Amino acid sequence: MTEILTRLPQLGQWGGTDELLAIQDQQVGQLLRWAAASPFYSRRFGAGVPASRADLLALPLTTKQDLRDNYPFGMLAVPKERLATYHESSGTAGQPTPSYYTEEDWVDLTDRYGRKWVGMDASDTFLVRTPYALMITGHLAHASARAVGATVVPGDNRSLAMPYSRVVRVLHDLDVTLTWSMPTETLLWAAAARAAGHRPGTDFPALRALFVGGEPLSPARRRRISEIWGVPVVEEYGSTETGSLAGECPHGHLHLWADRAIFEVHDPATGRTSPDGSGQLVVTPLFREAMPLLRYNLEDNVEVSYDGCPCGWHLPTVRVLGRSAFRYPVGAANVTQQRLEELVFSLPVQDEVLFWRAKAEPQRLTVEIEVPDARRDGACLALAAAVREEYGIDADVVGVPPGSLVPLHLLTAVHDVVKPRSLFGADEDWGKALLYY
């Protein structure tokens, strides 16, 4: 695997955009030959196999529906015996979106995920708090940490075996140094820690960074999470179909891994694509052999820029807005989750607002925030004023007691996880026969 890693581009091997494009061009021909072995792309190519970047960019976009229509192995480009893992994304379309990788593909995957400005090594204890079942996210972080010798704590967030009370205990007792989760998880941990009598920014001294991804993150919420825990929040962006696509540099910018993939921005209104600007992100992983993806439209709304960054990585930056930017009309305004979240988490930290929700109706915006009694009136007035200034509309801002949006029992419960059984005593509930939870 070390030999494979030496063939992959590494940060610092190019000095600007032209050299970066040359690195891409060196791999395009090989990628297209790999793709020709896939039944899906073999049909798409017809009689001839494309060989250049120009040929690649002339191909139609690959869509999520293409992957679903070719479930399970219509995209496979290697003998099935070479596969190392099979995955499906977390989409809600009701149809499986398959994805699979060889052992060699995994070298590229783990190396990309490991590109964190907060380094990870054998001295770290790493809590992985993302799903393991079918999606790649938990397995990717786990494999990347093991590749550098770190101790992994597999804290799957889709298992009753790992309630929030247990997460807090593990964080505290095991001296966890790094974590991987969605941003919302870190706020839930903070509430659970306080419910257990801990102070998030003080009682977890081993913690040195929080790795987050999987949902849009506004600058204000990011700052609030960092303020609560007293450590950096390091953002990651990717998907089950592609692995890591972007990571954060020491200057806080999210950079696309354009040495390992070709990125385009697609305008669904015009059908045109460009290297930068605003639109849907299209990605062509360059070192994906098991399941090549050519011009794959992730359908995530992004803003991509090639402006310079002090980090010197010479990679494009990306701002991820989400699948549809969660935009809803209210009166004459268009309300987005990203911007509304920015307003909520711009409230003073003393207001202790961690959780909120909003309902956008054609003529009315209602926002609920969890806030202690002593801070309720001031926080509601301040948020209503911020919404009025931002959108020019009056919002009904309602303060609710802590525990209203995220019930306390979810933060403190300890579940019994038992094995299935069939024989019960006279005073036992045999309705649980064969079930385990």
Secondary structure, 3 states (H helix, E strand, C coil): CHHHHHHCCCCCCCCCHHHHHHHHHHHHHHHHHHHHCCHHHHHHHCCCCCCCHHHHHCCCCECHHHHHHCCCCCCCCCCHHHEEEEEECCCCCCCCCEEEEEHHHHHHHHHHHCCCCCCCCCCCEEEECCCCCCCCHHHHHHHHHHHCCCEEEECCCCCCCCCHHHHHHHHHHCCCCEEEECHHHHHHHHHHHHHCCCCCCCCCCCCCEEEECCCCCCHHHHHHHHHHHCCCEEEEEEECCCEEEEEECCCCCEEECCCCEEEEEECCCCCCEECCEEEEEEEEECCCCCCCCCCEEEEEEEEEECCCCCCCCCCCEEEEEECCCCEEEECCEEEEHHHHHHHHCCCCHHHCCCCEEEEEECCEEEEEEECCHHHHHHHHHHHHHHHHHHHCCCEEEEEECCCCCCCHHHHHCCCCCCCCCCCCCCCCCHHHCCCCC
